[in-house]
């Protein structure tokens, strides 16, 4: 395995670890996966810029009735130098709508990651939108 393959595997595992942490509802632990200067680009909403704003966005999301979010990485790519990469992921979110009905939505996600000074992968850009099916790169799964 070359260093790029090792870093791809490490980055995919970081995403899986983040998804597992997300299920705990621990806002500070969830937010720890983003860089201080991260940007979150939710669908049909304004950009959420910086860790402080992201923490509030996560807190509000977790407070929504029936809210849950799970995801799985499908593909990672690492840039030359092994300190920048991106992941194509799929997600599934649930929440209760205004009528009280539990809705499940599928999404496609791109996250861009950068290693921090300690060599840890941190998400710097997080963007997603709807997807008609559960898998994004179904030919790869």
DRENTIPA-781565 format. One record per residue: residue in one letter; x, z, y of N, C-alpha, C, O in turn. Coordinates in Angstrom, 1 decimal, always signed. Each point is the difference from the previous one (the first is absolute). Layout:
# residues N
+--------+--------+--------+--------+--------+--------+--------+--------+--------+--------+--------+--------+--------+
! residu !   n.xx !   n.zz !   n.yy !  ca.xx !  ca.zz !  ca.yy !   c.xx !   c.zz !   c.yy !   o.xx !   o.zz !   o.yy !
+--------+--------+--------+--------+--------+--------+--------+--------+--------+--------+--------+--------+--------+
!      A !      X !      Z !      Y !      X !      Z !      Y !      X !      Z !      Y !      X !      Z !      Y !
...
+--------+--------+--------+--------+--------+--------+--------+--------+--------+--------+--------+--------+--------+
# end
This chain:
# residues 141
+--------+--------+--------+--------+--------+--------+--------+--------+--------+--------+--------+--------+--------+
! residu !   n.xx !   n.zz !   n.yy !  ca.xx !  ca.zz !  ca.yy !   c.xx !   c.zz !   c.yy !   o.xx !   o.zz !   o.yy !
+--------+--------+--------+--------+--------+--------+--------+--------+--------+--------+--------+--------+--------+
!      X !   +0.8 !   +0.0 !   -1.2 !   -0.8 !   +0.0 !   +1.2 !   +0.9 !   +0.0 !   +1.2 !   +0.9 !   +0.8 !   +0.2 !
!      X !   -1.2 !   -1.7 !   +0.8 !   +0.8 !   +0.0 !   +1.2 !   -0.6 !   +1.0 !   +1.0 !   -1.1 !   +0.5 !   -0.3 !
!      X !   +1.8 !   -0.3 !   +1.4 !   -0.5 !   +1.1 !   +1.0 !   -1.4 !   -0.3 !   +0.5 !   -0.7 !   +0.9 !   +0.3 !
!      X !   +0.4 !   -2.2 !   -0.1 !   -1.3 !   -0.4 !   +0.6 !   -1.1 !   +0.3 !   -1.0 !   -1.0 !   +0.5 !   +0.4 !
!      X !   +1.2 !   -0.7 !   -1.7 !   -1.0 !   +0.4 !   -1.0 !   -0.2 !   +1.5 !   -0.1 !   -1.1 !   +0.5 !   -0.1 !
!      X !   +2.2 !   +0.2 !   +0.2 !   +0.0 !   +1.5 !   +0.0 !   -0.8 !   +0.5 !   +1.2 !   -0.9 !   +0.8 !   -0.1 !
!      X !   +1.1 !   -1.4 !   +1.3 !   -0.7 !   +0.4 !   +1.2 !   -1.4 !   -0.4 !   -0.1 !   -0.9 !   +0.7 !   +0.5 !
!      X !   +0.6 !   -1.9 !   -1.0 !   -1.5 !   -0.4 !   -0.2 !   -0.7 !   +1.1 !   -0.8 !   -1.1 !   +0.4 !   +0.3 !
!      X !   +1.7 !   -0.1 !   -1.5 !   -0.6 !   +1.0 !   -0.8 !   -0.2 !   +1.4 !   +0.7 !   -1.0 !   +0.6 !   -0.1 !
!      X !   +2.0 !   -0.2 !   +0.9 !   +0.0 !   +1.2 !   +0.7 !   -1.1 !   +0.0 !   +1.1 !   -0.8 !   +1.0 !   +0.2 !
!      X !   +0.7 !   -2.2 !   +0.4 !   -1.1 !   -0.1 !   +1.1 !   -1.4 !   +0.0 !   -0.6 !   -0.9 !   +0.7 !   +0.5 !
!      X !   +0.8 !   -1.4 !   -1.6 !   -1.4 !   +0.0 !   -0.7 !   -0.3 !   +1.5 !   -0.5 !   -1.1 !   +0.4 !   +0.1 !
!      X !   +2.1 !   +0.3 !   -0.5 !   -0.3 !   +1.4 !   -0.5 !   -0.3 !   +0.9 !   +1.2 !   -0.8 !   +0.9 !   -0.1 !
!      X !   +1.4 !   -1.2 !   +1.3 !   -0.3 !   +0.8 !   +1.2 !   -1.4 !   -0.2 !   +0.4 !   -0.7 !   +0.9 !   +0.3 !
!      X !   +0.2 !   -2.2 !   -0.4 !   -1.4 !   -0.3 !   +0.3 !   -0.9 !   +0.8 !   -1.0 !   -1.1 !   +0.5 !   +0.4 !
!      X !   +1.4 !   -0.5 !   -1.7 !   -0.8 !   +0.7 !   -1.0 !   +0.0 !   +1.5 !   +0.3 !   -1.0 !   +0.6 !   -0.2 !
!      X !   +2.2 !   -0.1 !   +0.6 !   +0.0 !   +1.4 !   +0.3 !   -0.9 !   +0.4 !   +1.2 !   -0.6 !   +1.0 !   +0.0 !
!      X !   +0.7 !   -1.9 !   +1.0 !   -0.9 !   +0.1 !   +1.2 !   -1.4 !   +0.0 !   -0.4 !   -0.8 !   +0.8 !   +0.5 !
!      X !   +0.4 !   -1.7 !   -1.4 !   -1.4 !   -0.1 !   -0.4 !   -0.4 !   +1.3 !   -0.7 !   -1.1 !   +0.5 !   +0.2 !
!      X !   +1.9 !   +0.1 !   -1.0 !   -0.2 !   +1.2 !   -0.7 !   -0.2 !   +1.2 !   +1.0 !   -0.9 !   +0.8 !   -0.1 !
!      X !   +1.8 !   -0.8 !   +1.1 !   -0.1 !   +1.1 !   +1.0 !   -1.2 !   -0.2 !   +0.8 !   -0.6 !   +1.0 !   +0.4 !
!      X !   +0.2 !   -2.2 !   -0.1 !   -1.2 !   -0.3 !   +0.8 !   -1.3 !   +0.7 !   -0.6 !   -0.9 !   +0.4 !   +0.7 !
!      X !   +0.9 !   -0.4 !   -2.1 !   -1.2 !   +0.6 !   -0.7 !   +0.0 !   +1.5 !   +0.2 !   -1.1 !   +0.6 !   -0.3 !
!      X !   +2.1 !   +0.1 !   +0.8 !   +0.0 !   +1.4 !   +0.2 !   -0.7 !   +0.4 !   +1.2 !   -0.5 !   +1.2 !   +0.2 !
!      X !   +0.4 !   -2.1 !   +0.8 !   -0.6 !   +0.3 !   +1.3 !   +0.9 !   +0.8 !   +0.9 !   -0.5 !   +0.4 !   +1.1 !
!      X !   +1.7 !   -0.2 !   -1.4 !   +1.0 !   +0.7 !   +0.8 !   +0.5 !   -0.9 !   +1.1 !   +0.8 !   -0.9 !   -0.2 !
!      X !   -1.4 !   +1.0 !   +1.4 !   +0.3 !   -0.9 !   +1.1 !   +1.5 !   -0.1 !   +0.3 !   +0.5 !   -1.1 !   +0.2 !
!      X !   +0.1 !   +2.2 !   +0.0 !   +1.5 !   +0.0 !   +0.3 !   +0.8 !   -0.7 !   -1.1 !   +0.9 !   -0.8 !   +0.4 !
!      X !   -1.2 !   +1.0 !   -1.6 !   +0.7 !   -0.7 !   -1.1 !   -0.3 !   -1.5 !   +0.0 !   +0.9 !   -0.8 !   -0.2 !
!      X !   -2.1 !   +0.5 !   +0.4 !   -0.4 !   -1.4 !   +0.1 !   +0.8 !   -0.7 !   +1.1 !   +0.5 !   -1.1 !   -0.2 !
!      X !   -0.5 !   +1.7 !   +1.4 !   +0.6 !   -0.6 !   +1.2 !   +1.5 !   -0.1 !   -0.2 !   +0.6 !   -0.8 !   +0.7 !
!      X !   +0.0 !   +1.7 !   -1.5 !   +1.4 !   +0.0 !   -0.1 !   +0.6 !   -1.3 !   -0.6 !   +1.2 !   -0.3 !   +0.1 !
!      X !   -2.0 !   -0.6 !   -0.6 !   +0.5 !   -1.3 !   -0.6 !   +0.1 !   -1.0 !   +1.1 !   +0.6 !   -1.1 !   -0.2 !
!      X !   -1.1 !   +1.3 !   +1.4 !   +0.1 !   -0.9 !   +1.2 !   +1.2 !   +0.4 !   +0.8 !   +0.4 !   +1.2 !   +0.1 !
!      X !   +0.3 !   -2.2 !   +0.5 !   +1.0 !   +0.2 !   +1.0 !   -0.6 !   +0.6 !   +1.3 !   -1.2 !   -0.2 !   +0.2 !
!      X !   +2.1 !   +0.8 !   +0.6 !   -0.5 !   +0.5 !   +1.3 !   -0.6 !   -1.0 !   +0.8 !   -1.0 !   +0.2 !   +0.8 !
!      X !   +1.6 !   -1.5 !   -0.8 !   -0.5 !   -1.1 !   +0.8 !   -0.9 !   -0.9 !   -0.7 !   -0.2 !   -1.2 !   +0.4 !
!      X !   -0.4 !   +1.6 !   -1.5 !   -0.9 !   -0.9 !   -0.8 !   -1.2 !   -0.5 !   +0.8 !   -0.5 !   +0.7 !   +1.0 !
!      X !   +0.0 !   -1.8 !   -1.4 !   -1.2 !   -0.6 !   +0.5 !   -1.0 !   -0.2 !   -1.2 !   +0.4 !   -0.7 !   -0.9 !
!      X !   -1.6 !   +1.1 !   +1.1 !   -1.1 !   -0.2 !   -1.0 !   -1.0 !   -1.0 !   +0.6 !   -0.4 !   +0.3 !   +1.2 !
!      X !   +0.1 !   -1.3 !   -1.9 !   -0.9 !   -1.1 !   +0.5 !   -1.2 !   -0.1 !   -0.9 !   -0.1 !   -0.8 !   -0.8 !
!      X !   -0.9 !   +1.8 !   +1.1 !   -1.2 !   -0.1 !   -0.9 !   -0.9 !   -1.1 !   +0.4 !   +0.0 !   -0.5 !   +1.2 !
!      X !   -0.8 !   +0.0 !   -2.1 !   -0.9 !   -1.2 !   +0.3 !   -1.0 !   +0.4 !   +1.1 !   -0.6 !   +1.0 !   +0.0 !
!      X !   +0.4 !   -2.0 !   +0.9 !   -1.0 !   +0.1 !   +1.1 !   +0.1 !   +1.3 !   +0.8 !   -1.0 !   +0.5 !   +0.6 !
!      X !   +2.2 !   +0.0 !   -0.4 !   +0.3 !   +1.2 !   +0.8 !   +1.3 !   -0.2 !   +0.8 !   +0.8 !   -0.9 !   -0.3 !
!      X !   -0.6 !   +1.7 !   +1.3 !   +1.2 !   +0.0 !   +0.7 !   +1.2 !   +0.5 !   -0.8 !   -0.2 !   +0.7 !   -1.0 !
!      X !   +1.4 !   -1.2 !   +1.4 !   +1.2 !   +0.5 !   -0.7 !   +0.1 !   +1.5 !   +0.2 !   -0.4 !   +0.5 !   +1.0 !
!      X !   +0.9 !   +0.2 !   -2.0 !   +0.3 !   +1.4 !   +0.0 !   +1.6 !   +0.1 !   +0.1 !   +0.6 !   -0.4 !   -1.0 !
!      X !   -0.1 !   +0.9 !   +2.1 !   +1.5 !   -0.1 !   +0.2 !   +0.6 !   +1.4 !   +0.0 !   -0.5 !   +0.8 !   +0.8 !
!      X !   +1.5 !   -0.6 !   -1.6 !   +0.7 !   +1.3 !   +0.0 !   -0.6 !   +1.0 !   -0.9 !   -1.2 !   +0.0 !   -0.3 !
!      X !   +2.1 !   +0.8 !   -0.2 !   -0.4 !   +1.0 !   -1.0 !   -1.1 !   +1.0 !   +0.4 !   -0.9 !   +0.4 !   -0.8 !
!      X !   +1.0 !   +0.0 !   +2.1 !   -1.1 !   +0.9 !   +0.5 !   -1.4 !   -0.6 !   -0.1 !   -0.9 !   +0.6 !   -0.5 !
!      X !   +0.8 !   -1.9 !   +1.0 !   -1.3 !   -0.7 !   -0.1 !   -0.4 !   -0.3 !   -1.4 !   -1.2 !   +0.1 !   -0.4 !
!      X !   +2.2 !   -0.4 !   -0.5 !   -0.3 !   -0.3 !   -1.4 !   -0.5 !   +1.3 !   -0.7 !   -1.0 !   -0.1 !   -0.8 !
!      X !   +1.6 !   +1.2 !   +1.1 !   -0.5 !   +1.3 !   -0.5 !   -1.5 !   +0.2 !   +0.3 !   -0.8 !   +0.4 !   -0.9 !
!      X !   +0.4 !   -0.6 !   +2.1 !   -1.4 !   +0.2 !   +0.5 !   -0.9 !   -1.1 !   -0.8 !   -1.1 !   +0.4 !   -0.4 !
!      X !   +1.6 !   -1.6 !   +0.3 !   -0.7 !   -1.0 !   -0.7 !   -0.3 !   +0.4 !   -1.5 !   -1.1 !   -0.2 !   -0.5 !
!      X !   +2.1 !   +0.7 !   -0.1 !   -0.1 !   +0.4 !   -1.4 !   -0.9 !   +1.2 !   -0.1 !   -0.9 !   +0.1 !   -0.9 !
!      X !   +1.0 !   +0.9 !   +1.8 !   -0.9 !   +1.2 !   +0.0 !   -1.4 !   -0.4 !   +0.2 !   -0.9 !   +0.5 !   -0.8 !
!      X !   +0.6 !   -1.5 !   +1.7 !   -1.4 !   -0.4 !   +0.2 !   -0.5 !   -0.8 !   -1.2 !   -1.2 !   +0.2 !   -0.4 !
!      X !   +2.0 !   -1.0 !   -0.2 !   -0.3 !   -0.7 !   -1.2 !   -0.4 !   +0.9 !   -1.2 !   -1.1 !   -0.2 !   -0.6 !
!      X !   +1.9 !   +1.2 !   +0.4 !   -0.2 !   +0.9 !   -1.1 !   -1.3 !   +0.9 !   +0.2 !   -0.6 !   +0.5 !   -0.9 !
!      X !   +0.2 !   -0.4 !   +2.2 !   -1.2 !   +0.8 !   +0.3 !   -1.3 !   -0.8 !   -0.2 !   -1.1 !   +0.6 !   +0.1 !
!      X !   +1.2 !   -1.9 !   -0.3 !   -1.2 !   -0.8 !   -0.2 !   -0.6 !   +0.3 !   -1.3 !   +0.7 !   +0.1 !   -1.0 !
!      X !   -2.1 !   +0.1 !   +0.9 !   -0.6 !   +0.3 !   -1.3 !   +0.3 !   -1.1 !   -1.0 !   -0.1 !   -1.2 !   +0.2 !
!      X !   +0.4 !   +1.7 !   -1.4 !   +0.3 !   -0.9 !   -1.1 !   +1.2 !   -0.8 !   +0.0 !   +0.3 !   -0.9 !   -0.8 !
!      X !   +0.6 !   +1.1 !   +1.9 !   +1.2 !   -0.8 !   +0.1 !   +1.0 !   +0.2 !   -1.1 !   +0.3 !   +1.1 !   -0.3 !
!      X !   +0.2 !   -2.2 !   -0.2 !   +1.2 !   +0.1 !   -0.9 !   +0.7 !   -1.4 !   +0.2 !   -0.6 !   -1.0 !   +0.3 !
!      X !   +1.9 !   +1.0 !   -0.6 !   +0.8 !   -1.2 !   +0.1 !   +1.0 !   +0.1 !   -1.1 !   +0.7 !   +0.9 !   -0.1 !
!      X !   -0.7 !   -2.0 !   -0.7 !   +1.1 !   -0.1 !   -1.0 !   +0.6 !   -1.4 !   +0.1 !   -0.6 !   -0.9 !   +0.5 !
!      X !   +1.9 !   +0.8 !   -0.9 !   +0.6 !   -1.3 !   +0.0 !   +1.1 !   -0.1 !   -1.0 !   +0.4 !   +1.0 !   -0.6 !
!      X !   +0.0 !   -2.3 !   +0.4 !   +1.0 !   -0.3 !   -1.0 !   +0.8 !   -1.1 !   +0.5 !   -0.5 !   -1.1 !   +0.4 !
!      X !   +1.9 !   +1.2 !   -0.4 !   +0.8 !   -1.1 !   +0.5 !   +0.0 !   -1.2 !   -1.1 !   -0.1 !   +0.3 !   -1.2 !
!      X !   +0.1 !   -1.5 !   +1.7 !   +0.0 !   -1.1 !   -0.9 !   +1.3 !   -0.8 !   +0.0 !   +0.5 !   -0.6 !   -1.0 !
!      X !   +0.2 !   +0.6 !   +2.2 !   +1.3 !   -0.7 !   +0.1 !   +0.8 !   +0.6 !   +1.1 !   -0.6 !   +0.3 !   +1.1 !
!      X !   +1.9 !   -0.1 !   -1.3 !   +0.9 !   +0.5 !   +1.1 !   +1.1 !   -1.1 !   +0.2 !   +0.4 !   -0.6 !   -1.0 !
!      X !   +0.0 !   +0.5 !   +2.2 !   +1.1 !   -0.9 !   +0.3 !   +1.0 !   +0.9 !   +0.9 !   -0.5 !   +0.6 !   +1.0 !
!      X !   +1.8 !   -0.7 !   -1.2 !   +1.0 !   +0.7 !   +0.7 !   +0.9 !   -1.0 !   +0.7 !   +0.4 !   -1.0 !   -0.5 !
!      X !   -0.2 !   +1.3 !   +1.8 !   +0.9 !   -0.9 !   +0.8 !   +1.5 !   +0.3 !   -0.4 !   +0.3 !   +1.0 !   -0.5 !
!      X !   +0.5 !   -2.0 !   +0.9 !   +1.4 !   +0.1 !   -0.2 !   +0.5 !   +1.3 !   +0.7 !   -0.4 !   +0.2 !   +1.2 !
!      X !   +1.2 !   +0.6 !   -1.8 !   +0.4 !   +1.3 !   +0.6 !   -0.7 !   +1.2 !   -0.6 !   +0.4 !   +1.1 !   +0.2 !
!      X !   -1.5 !   -1.4 !   -0.9 !   -0.8 !   +1.0 !   -0.7 !   -0.6 !   +1.1 !   +0.8 !   -0.2 !   +1.1 !   -0.5 !
!      X !   +0.0 !   -1.3 !   +1.8 !   -0.5 !   +1.1 !   +0.9 !   -1.3 !   -0.4 !   +0.6 !   -0.5 !   +0.8 !   +0.8 !
!      X !   -0.1 !   -2.0 !   -1.1 !   -1.2 !   -0.4 !   +0.5 !   -0.8 !   -0.8 !   -1.1 !   +0.7 !   -0.7 !   -0.7 !
!      X !   -2.0 !   +0.9 !   +0.6 !   -0.7 !   -0.6 !   -1.0 !   -1.5 !   +0.0 !   +0.3 !   -0.4 !   +0.6 !   +1.0 !
!      X !   -0.3 !   -1.4 !   -1.8 !   -1.5 !   +0.1 !   +0.2 !   -0.6 !   +0.0 !   -1.4 !   +0.6 !   -0.4 !   -1.0 !
!      X !   -1.9 !   +0.8 !   +1.0 !   -0.8 !   +0.1 !   -1.3 !   -1.3 !   -0.7 !   +0.3 !   -0.6 !   +0.3 !   +1.0 !
!      X !   +0.1 !   -1.0 !   -2.0 !   -1.4 !   -0.5 !   +0.0 !   -0.7 !   +0.9 !   -1.0 !   +0.5 !   +0.2 !   -1.1 !
!      X !   -1.6 !   +0.4 !   +1.6 !   -0.7 !   +1.0 !   -0.8 !   -1.5 !   -0.3 !   +0.0 !   -0.5 !   -0.8 !   +0.8 !
!      X !   -0.1 !   +1.4 !   -1.7 !   -1.5 !   +0.0 !   +0.0 !   -0.5 !   +1.4 !   +0.2 !   +0.6 !   +1.0 !   -0.4 !
!      X !   -1.8 !   -0.9 !   +1.0 !   -0.5 !   +1.4 !   +0.2 !   -1.5 !   +0.0 !   -0.4 !   -0.7 !   -1.1 !   -0.1 !
!      X !   +0.2 !   +2.3 !   +0.0 !   -1.5 !   +0.2 !   -0.2 !   -0.3 !   +1.2 !   +0.8 !   +0.5 !   +1.1 !   -0.1 !
!      X !   -1.5 !   -1.3 !   +1.0 !   -0.5 !   +1.1 !   +0.8 !   -1.5 !   +0.3 !   -0.3 !   -0.7 !   -1.0 !   -0.3 !
!      X !   +0.4 !   +2.2 !   +0.4 !   -1.4 !   +0.4 !   -0.1 !   -0.4 !   +0.9 !   +1.2 !   +0.8 !   +0.7 !   +0.5 !
!      X !   -2.1 !   -0.9 !   -0.1 !   -0.5 !   +0.9 !   +1.0 !   -1.5 !   -0.1 !   -0.1 !   -0.6 !   -0.9 !   -0.6 !
!      X !   -0.1 !   +1.9 !   +1.3 !   -1.4 !   +0.0 !   +0.0 !   -0.5 !   -0.7 !   +1.3 !   +0.5 !   +0.4 !   +1.1 !
!      X !   -1.4 !   -1.4 !   -1.2 !   -0.5 !   -0.7 !   +1.2 !   -1.1 !   +0.9 !   +0.7 !   -0.3 !   +1.0 !   -0.5 !
!      X !   -0.2 !   -1.6 !   +1.6 !   -1.0 !   +0.7 !   +0.8 !   -1.3 !   +0.4 !   -0.8 !   -0.7 !   +0.9 !   +0.3 !
!      X !   +0.4 !   -1.7 !   -1.4 !   -1.2 !   +0.2 !   -0.8 !   +0.3 !   +1.0 !   -1.1 !   -0.9 !   +0.4 !   -0.7 !
!      X !   +2.2 !   +0.1 !   +0.6 !   +0.3 !   +0.9 !   -1.1 !   +0.5 !   -0.7 !   -1.3 !   +0.2 !   +0.7 !   -1.0 !
!      X !   -0.1 !   -2.0 !   +1.0 !   +0.5 !   -0.7 !   -1.1 !   +1.5 !   +0.0 !   -0.1 !   +0.7 !   -0.3 !   +1.0 !
!      X !   -0.2 !   +0.6 !   -2.2 !   +1.5 !   -0.1 !   -0.2 !   +0.4 !   -1.4 !   -0.1 !   -0.5 !   -0.7 !   -0.9 !
!      X !   +1.4 !   +0.2 !   +1.7 !   +0.5 !   -1.3 !   +0.0 !   +1.4 !   -0.1 !   -0.5 !   +0.8 !   +0.9 !   +0.3 !
!      X !   -0.5 !   -1.9 !   -1.1 !   +1.4 !   -0.2 !   -0.4 !   +0.4 !   -1.4 !   +0.5 !   -0.7 !   -1.0 !   -0.2 !
!      X !   +1.9 !   +1.0 !   +0.8 !   +0.5 !   -1.3 !   +0.5 !   +1.4 !   -0.2 !   -0.5 !   +0.8 !   +1.0 !   -0.2 !
!      X !   -0.4 !   -2.3 !   -0.1 !   +1.3 !   -0.3 !   -0.4 !   +0.7 !   -0.6 !   +1.2 !   -0.6 !   -0.6 !   +0.9 !
!      X !   +1.9 !   +0.8 !   -0.9 !   +0.8 !   -0.5 !   +1.1 !   +1.4 !   -0.6 !   -0.4 !   +0.4 !   +0.3 !   -1.1 !
!      X !   +0.2 !   -1.1 !   +1.9 !   +1.3 !   -0.5 !   -0.2 !   +0.9 !   +0.6 !   +1.2 !   -0.5 !   +0.1 !   +1.1 !
!      X !   +1.7 !   +0.3 !   -1.5 !   +0.8 !   +0.8 !   +0.9 !   +1.4 !   -0.6 !   +0.1 !   +0.5 !   -0.5 !   -1.1 !
!      X !   +0.1 !   +0.5 !   +2.2 !   +1.4 !   -0.2 !   +0.2 !   +0.6 !   +1.2 !   +0.7 !   -0.4 !   +0.3 !   +1.1 !
!      X !   +1.4 !   +0.3 !   -1.7 !   +0.8 !   +1.0 !   +0.7 !   +1.4 !   -0.4 !   +0.1 !   +0.6 !   -0.6 !   -0.9 !
!      X !   +0.0 !   +0.9 !   +2.0 !   +1.4 !   -0.3 !   +0.3 !   +0.7 !   +1.4 !   +0.0 !   -0.4 !   +0.9 !   +0.7 !
!      X !   +1.5 !   -0.9 !   -1.3 !   +0.8 !   +1.3 !   -0.2 !   +1.4 !   -0.2 !   +0.5 !   +0.6 !   -1.0 !   -0.1 !
!      X !   -0.1 !   +2.2 !   +0.6 !   +1.4 !   +0.0 !   +0.4 !   +0.6 !   +1.3 !   -0.5 !   -0.7 !   +1.1 !   +0.0 !
!      X !   +2.0 !   -1.1 !   -0.4 !   +0.6 !   +1.2 !   -0.4 !   +0.4 !   +0.8 !   +1.3 !   +0.5 !   -0.5 !   +1.0 !
!      X !   -0.7 !   +1.9 !   -1.1 !   +0.4 !   +0.8 !   +1.1 !   +1.4 !   +0.4 !   -0.2 !   +0.7 !   -0.4 !   -0.9 !
!      X !   -0.2 !   +1.3 !   +1.8 !   +1.4 !   +0.4 !   +0.0 !   +0.4 !   +0.8 !   -1.3 !   +1.2 !   +0.1 !   -0.3 !
!      X !   -2.2 !   +0.4 !   -0.4 !   +0.3 !   +0.7 !   -1.2 !   -0.2 !   -0.9 !   -1.2 !   +0.2 !   +0.5 !   -1.2 !
!      X !   -0.4 !   -1.8 !   +1.4 !   -0.2 !   -0.9 !   -1.1 !   -1.3 !   +0.0 !   -0.7 !   -0.2 !   -0.6 !   -1.0 !
!      X !   -0.8 !   +1.2 !   +1.7 !   -1.4 !   +0.0 !   -0.5 !   -0.8 !   -1.1 !   +0.5 !   +0.1 !   -0.3 !   +1.2 !
!      X !   -0.9 !   -0.3 !   -2.0 !   -0.9 !   -1.1 !   +0.5 !   -1.1 !   +0.6 !   +0.8 !   -0.7 !   +1.0 !   -0.4 !
!      X !   +0.4 !   -1.5 !   +1.6 !   -1.1 !   +0.4 !   +0.9 !   -0.7 !   -1.3 !   +0.4 !   +0.5 !   -1.0 !   +0.3 !
!      X !   -1.8 !   +1.1 !   -0.3 !   -0.9 !   -1.1 !   +0.4 !   +0.0 !   -0.1 !   +1.5 !   -0.2 !   +1.0 !   +0.7 !
!      X !   +0.5 !   -2.2 !   -0.2 !   +0.1 !   -0.3 !   +1.4 !   -1.2 !   -0.8 !   +0.5 !   -0.4 !   +0.0 !   +1.2 !
!      X !   -0.2 !   -0.8 !   -2.1 !   -1.2 !   -0.8 !   +0.4 !   -0.9 !   +0.0 !   -1.2 !   +0.4 !   -0.2 !   -1.2 !
!      X !   -1.7 !   +0.5 !   +1.4 !   -1.0 !   +0.1 !   -1.1 !   -1.2 !   -0.7 !   +0.5 !   -0.7 !   +0.4 !   +1.0 !
!      X !   +0.4 !   -1.6 !   -1.7 !   -1.2 !   -0.8 !   +0.4 !   -0.8 !   -0.4 !   -1.2 !   +0.6 !   -0.3 !   -1.1 !
!      X !   -1.9 !   +0.3 !   +1.2 !   -0.9 !   -0.4 !   -1.1 !   -1.2 !   -0.6 !   +0.5 !   -0.4 !   +0.1 !   +1.2 !
!      X !   -0.3 !   -0.8 !   -2.1 !   -1.3 !   -0.5 !   +0.3 !   -0.8 !   -0.2 !   -1.4 !   +0.6 !   +0.3 !   -1.0 !
!      X !   -1.8 !   -0.7 !   +1.1 !   -0.8 !   -0.1 !   -1.2 !   +0.5 !   -1.0 !   -1.0 !   +0.7 !   -1.0 !   +0.4 !
!      X !   -1.1 !   +1.1 !   -1.6 !   +0.3 !   -0.9 !   -1.1 !   -1.2 !   -0.1 !   -0.9 !   -0.7 !   +1.0 !   -0.2 !
!      X !   +0.4 !   -2.2 !   -0.2 !   -1.2 !   -0.2 !   -0.8 !   +0.1 !   +0.6 !   -1.4 !   -1.0 !   +0.1 !   -0.7 !
!      X !   +2.2 !   +0.2 !   +0.2 !   +0.1 !   +0.5 !   -1.4 !   +1.0 !   +1.1 !   +0.0 !   +0.7 !   +0.3 !   +1.1 !
!      X !   -0.5 !   +0.4 !   -2.2 !   +0.9 !   +1.1 !   -0.1 !   +1.5 !   -0.4 !   +0.2 !   +0.7 !   +0.8 !   +0.6 !
!      X !   -0.3 !   -1.9 !   -1.2 !   +1.4 !   -0.4 !   +0.0 !   +0.3 !   -1.0 !   +1.1 !   -0.9 !   -0.8 !   +0.4 !
!      X !   +2.0 !   +0.9 !   +0.2 !   +0.5 !   -0.9 !   +1.1 !   +0.7 !   -1.2 !   -0.6 !   -0.4 !   -1.1 !   +0.2 !
!      X !   +1.4 !   +1.4 !   -1.0 !   +0.8 !   -1.0 !   -0.7 !   -0.3 !   -0.1 !   -1.4 !   +0.8 !   +0.3 !   -0.9 !
!      X !   -2.1 !   -0.6 !   +0.6 !   -0.5 !   +0.1 !   -1.4 !   +0.9 !   -0.8 !   -1.0 !   +0.0 !   +0.3 !   -1.2 !
!      X !   +0.6 !   -1.4 !   +1.6 !   +0.8 !   -0.7 !   -0.9 !   +1.3 !   +0.7 !   -0.4 !   +0.7 !   -0.3 !   -0.9 !
!      X !   -0.4 !   +1.4 !   +1.7 !   +1.3 !   +0.7 !   -0.3 !   -0.3 !   +1.3 !   -0.7 !   +0.9 !   +0.7 !   -0.5 !
!      X !   -2.2 !   -0.3 !   +0.3 !   -0.3 !   +1.3 !   -0.6 !   -0.2 !   -0.1 !   -1.5 !   -0.3 !   +1.0 !   -0.7 !
+--------+--------+--------+--------+--------+--------+--------+--------+--------+--------+--------+--------+--------+
# end
